[in-house]
Amino acid sequence: MRGRWLLVASVLAAILVTIATTAVLIVVDPKQPKAEAIKTGGLAGGAIVALYALWLNDRRRRTEEARHELEGERLGLESEKVADERFARAIELLGNDADQVRVGAMHVLAGLAGTTPRYKQTVLSVLCAYLRRPFDHPSLTEKPEDPDQAYVGKKRVVKPEDDQEMTVRMTAQRLITDLLPWGSDPDETQYQLDLTAAKLFYFRLEGRRFGRLVARRAQFYGITAFREVELTKPALFSGATFHGRVDLRDGRFAGGISFQDTAFTLEVDVTGAKVGTFLHVAPRPPKQVGDLEVLAGTAFRVDPQGWRLTGDGQAPARLDDHVQQD
């Protein structure tokens, strides 16, 4: 209704401006041709109509933008709802008896974490929780330092369900690694991993950047690769056991490391690795390859006797009682 009144008003205003302009021109300069005066008056009136047309187009543009914005919000809400439903369904399927279903559910969760950033930490926590579930496999006792080689040249006596569960767990480990930022990824979120008491096989976090790693009482089988990892918060391995080789080369542990009561059965390569904030070492040093660089200001929970340390902070200094890192 408002638009119609504005149209009528614009037409009337254009007519009045045309008449008024023509009359003024004739009065001011009676010698000029009347056709020229009428033409000029018409142009003045046409300008009024043009202004109305510009206003109308701008109004239509704003209306269209508002409609698109509302549509985008509606689609966004629907998308979030769909994502929530997919997440809930995937969590439910993690309890399915079929290993292939559990693997598929994990990939769905990883996909959600990739497309919906608010899910990433939650998905990482879910995958870590899965790895904390009780699990056993004959190869863990046969050859804990290299489980994949436990039955080479031997007749396998492993139940199919044991291998199937191993496949699911290896998938969870790989997806955790894939989800963490590395390389040119701009994601600076300080993700947290809680692998307390988990059993991990050939666990790899090479080049990954995140916040805290909690692996108290965890069991690491095969080669554990943390080469070039960057942690801004503590890495806690208290009570853990590394049954195979450990690769910490060029790792950056700015938040500190706790190896309290940690057992190492094979060598630990710390070449180029750096630790800051605090260091709590095992009472019995491992077969150490390279020197661990200790940054200035790093505090020690116990005397690191037997460990080969270098850097500005290698002089033993007891950590104050009020500082509790692990």
Buried (B, 14 or more C-beta within 10 A) or exposed (E): EEEEEBEEEBBEBBEEBBBEBBEBBBEEEEEEEEEEBBEBBBEBBEEBBEEBEEEBEEEEEEEEEEEEEEEEEEEEEEEEEEBEEBBEEBBEBBEEEEBEBBBBBBEBBBBBBEEBEEBBBBBBBBBBBBBBEEBEBBBBEBBBBBBEEBBEEEEEEBEEEEBBBBEBBBBBBBBBBEBBBBEEEEEEEEBBBBBBBBBBBBBBBBBBBBBBBBBBBBBBBBBBBBBBBBBBBBBBBBBBBBBBBBBBBBBBBBBBBBBBBBBBBBBBBBBBBBBBBBBBBBEEBBEBBBBBBBBEEBBBBBEBEEBEBEBEBBEBEEBEEEEEBB
